[in-house]
Amino acid sequence: MSLNENRPAGLLAIDREMARQHADALASFEAAQEMAGKAAASLGKTGRMLLLGMGGSHAVNRAVEPLYRALGIDAIAIPLSEQLGQPLPLEGRTVFVTSQSGESAEVIRWFDETGGTADTFGLTLEGGSFLARTAPSMIGVGGTELAFAATRSLMVTLGLHLAVFAALGDDVSEALAALNNPEEPEIDAALAALGGVATVVTSGRRLQGVAEVLALGLTELSRLPCFSLEGGQLRHGPMEMLGEHIGVVLFRDAHATADLVTAMARSVAETGAPVVLFDASGQEAMAGAVTISFKPATGLAAIFAMLPAAQRLMIAFANERVDNAGTPVRSTKITRSE
């Protein structure tokens, strides 16, 4: 990215985070081996998993949720605020509590009210945080993320999960290759396609969690009400909103659900809505959509490939619409109140 005197300070801070996110994710994977082994042993014992987090942490949980299920683990990701108000039983579950800062209000209250369990593990970027002091935790390398919208923290947390997948016996070689050899596709055509939209809707199937990550970042940085709907949910009624002023960003990987994403892209294009397709399926580019192509991949390999490009798109989109993009006006980096 071009760092120049006209770039908002908030985006410069994000640029600095993103410049090191691949290296920090790889280092986090290596550093988390021992604790990841303990978490994997717990999952082997319980076979059931509850992923708790807020904001970007919850979006990461949503991204990995189907990947744990693919390994035969009964995994469910819900917001920590929902668990506080309408709790799922903790008995017989391995609990992952994720918080970039380790200091969020909901994290503190959850431990105050439950005390945690013997099978509770933390994932955080801050080794001195409340979460790291309270539960056995995997600590991301590189320290606290300073920029407002989550970028590096997402990649680092995914690197911690990668260590757990490796400890569970999953083949993580393609995911490591994606981190070691980042793809940097052009996003200019996608940015131009979204140039006239009033909002963006993101959607996926197996990659729905990544779609939710992007929608959150778009909203935080552009201050437009961007949001995400899982592919089937978008099909069931909300397509009534589509038209030339509603941009749609879809995620497709080399998975059995790829054809459903393709069908959605065609349907969206027929409405006149601009369509951007992040594509690691290996299928041909689709007429009527701006396709950002990656090597065929699925799972964390696809996520590690696509997420940085999606981050670049959200930043450029916001920079076209907000003078001081990246500087929050109604939020704080660490949310200390409910």
N, C-alpha and C positions, 0 to 999 in steps of 0.2 A: 504494500500500500504506500501511496505517496504521503509522506509526512511533511506538511508545509504549514506556514504561518496562518493560512486561512482555514485550516482544519480545526473544528471545535475541540476544546481541551478534553471533553468527555470521550470523543472518538480517538484522540491520541492515546488516552489511557487504555482504551480497548485494543488499539493497535499493539501496544506494548504487551498486553496479556496474550494476544493471539500469536505474536511472534515466537513465543516460547511454549505454546500449548502442546505441540507434538512431543517435544523433548521432555516436558514435565509429565505428560501422560505415560511415556515409556519409562521414565524414572520411577513413577508411582507404581506402575506394574511390577517393577523389580523390587521396590522397597516393601511392597505389601505381601510378599510371598508367605511369610510366616503366619501373619494374622489371617490371610486369605485361606490358608490351610485349615485353621481352626474354624473359620466360618463354613468352609466346605464340609468339614467333619460334622458340624451341627446340622447342615442341610441333609447330609447323608443319613443322619439319625432321625430327623423329624419328617423329611420329605415335604414339608410345608413351609411357605415363606410369606412374610408380610413386609412389604416395602413401604416405609413411611417417610414423607418429606413434604416440603412446601416449595412453591414457585419452580425455579429451575431444577431443584433437587427432585421434586415430584415428576417433572417431565423426564428426567434421566431414568427414574424408576419405571416410568411407563415404557421407555425405550427398551429396557432390559427385561421387563416382565415376560414378554412372549419368548424370549431366548431361554430363560430359566424353565419355562413351561415345556419347551422343546426337549429339555433334558429330563423330563418326567417329574419336575418339581411343581407342586401345587402353589404357584406364585400369584399373589395379588398385590397391586400397588394402589394405595388410596392416600389422599392428603392427610397429613398428620392432624389437621384441624378436624377432619371428619372422624378420625379414630378417637379423638378426644370427646366428641359429642355423641357418636353412634358407634361404639367400639366393637370390633371383631374380637372374638376370644383369642387370648395370647397363648394359652396352654397348647403344647404340642406344635408350636410354630417357631421357626427361626425368624427373628425380627431384625431387619436392617433399618436403622434410623440414619437418614442422610441430611446433612446440613453443612453447606459450604463454610459458614462461620462457626458452626457448633454452638451458637449463642441465640438462635431464634427463640421467640417467646414460647412457641408451641413445643419446642424440644424440651425446654426447661420445665414447662408445666407437665408434660407427659411423664418425665422421669419423677417429678415430685409426686404425681398422683399414682403411678404404678410401681415405681422403684425399678423398672426394667425387669428383665428375666435373665436366667442363666444363659439363654440362647439369644441374647440381644447384642448386636454389633453396631458400631458407629462407622460412618464414612464422612470424613471432614477434611478440610484443607488446613485446619489450624490445630496443631498439636497441643497447644495450651488451653484449648477451649473447654467449656463446660462439658460438651459431649465427649471429648477425648478423655477428660478426667473421670467421667462417670461410667463409661462403658468401654470394653475392649474395642479398639477402633483401628481401622485402616486410615492412614494419614496421607493425604495427597502431597506430592513434592511441590515446592515452590512457594508455600505460604499462602496467606489470604489473598484472594482476588480483590484488587483495588477498584477496578472499573465497575460502573453501575450494572449494565446488562451482563448476564452470565455468558462467558465464552470459554476461557481457559478452564474455569472450574468444572464445566460440563465434560470437557475432554479428559481432565484429570480424574474425575469421578468414574467415568467410563473405563479409564485405565485401571482403577481399583477393582471394578467389576471384572475386568479381563483377567486379573489375577485369580479371582474366585472361579471363573470358568475354567482356567487352566488347572486349578487345584481339584476341580470336579472331574478332570480327565477330558475336557473338551479340547479339540484341536484349535489352537489360537494362532496358528502360523499366518493365516491370511490377514487376520486383524493386525498382527504385529507388522506385517509387510505394508499394510495401508498406513500405519503410523510412521514407519521408516522411510516410505517413499510416497509422500503426499501428492495427490493429483490437484492441479490448479486450473480447472477449466474456466473459460471465459464466461462472465456473467452479464456482459454488456447488453446482449440481445434480450435477456430476461428482464433486466432493469428497464429497458426501453418499453417492453411489452406491458410492464406494470406502471408506466409513467402517468397514465391518466386515470388510474383507479382511485376510488374513495376508501377502499378497504381491501384486505387480502384474507382469503380463507385458505387454510392449509389442510391437507388431508392425506391419509395413507391407509394401508392395511397393516401388514406386519411392522411397517415403519411409522405407525401412527404416533409413537412417542417422539420421534424426530420431528414430525409435523407439529406437534405441540410445543416442542422446544422453539421452533422457528416462530410460531404465532406469538408466543410470549415475548420473544425478543423484538419482533416487529412492533408489538403494542408498546412495550417499554420505551423503545427508541424513537418511533415515529409519532407516538401519542395518538394513533388512530386505533379504532376498535377492531383490530385484527383478531381472528379466533380460529380454532381448529375443530374439525368434525371428522371422526373416523369414517372411512369410505362408505360403509353401509348406512351410517347415520346421515351422511350428506345426501345419499340417494333417497332416503325416506322423507321427502317433503321439503327440506330446506333449499332444494334446487330452485324453488320459486324465486329466490332472491337474485339469481344469477342474471347477468347482463354485462354490458360493456364497461360499467364502472366498478365491477366486482372482480378482482383478480383471484385466481385459484392456483395454488402451488401444490403439486402432487409429488409423492415419493414412491418410486417403483424399484424393487430389487429382484434378484434372481431367486424368487420364491414362488410357490404355487399360487399365491395371491396376485401375481403380477398382471394376469389377464383382467382381473377385476379393476385394477388401477387403469389399465389401458382403456377399458370400456368407459370408466368414469371420465377420463380425459376426452374421449370422443364426445360424450354427452355434454360436457361443459363447453367444449369448443362450439357445439351446435347452438348454444345460447348466445354466442357472441362475446362471452367473457374471455379475457386473456388467460391463457393457460401456460404455466411453466412446469416442466416435468423434470425433476431430478431422477436420473435413470441409471441404475446399475444392474438392469435386468439382462442385458445382452441382446435385447430385442431391437428391431429397427425403430428409428425415430418416427414419431407420429406426426402426420400432416395436421396442421392447425394448432400445434403446440410448440413452444420454444423448449427444446430439449437440452439439458445440461448433462452430458454423458460421462459415465465413469466405466472403469473395467467391471465386467460382470462380478457381482459379489452379493452376499447376503449376510444377515446377522451383524455382528460388530464390525466386520470388515467393511460392509456397506455404510454403516453409520460413521465410522472413522473417515471414510472417503468423502461422504456427502456433507457432513456437518460443517466443516470449515468453509466450504463453498456457500452453504446456506447462510452462514454467519456473514460472509462478505456481501451477500445480496441484501440481507436485512440492514446492514450498516449503510450501504449505498442508498437503499430505498429511504431510510430515515434522513440521511444527509441531504437529500433532495427536498425534504419537506419541513425540516425543523432547523432553525438557525443554530441552536446550541444542543444538537443531538448528542446524547450520551451523558447529559447533565440532568439528573432528576429534579423535578419541581414539586412533586407531591409524595415522593417515596424516599426511603433510605436504603443503603446497601444491606444493612442488617435490620430486619424487622423485629423490633423489641416489644411490640404491643399487638394484641389480638383485636 
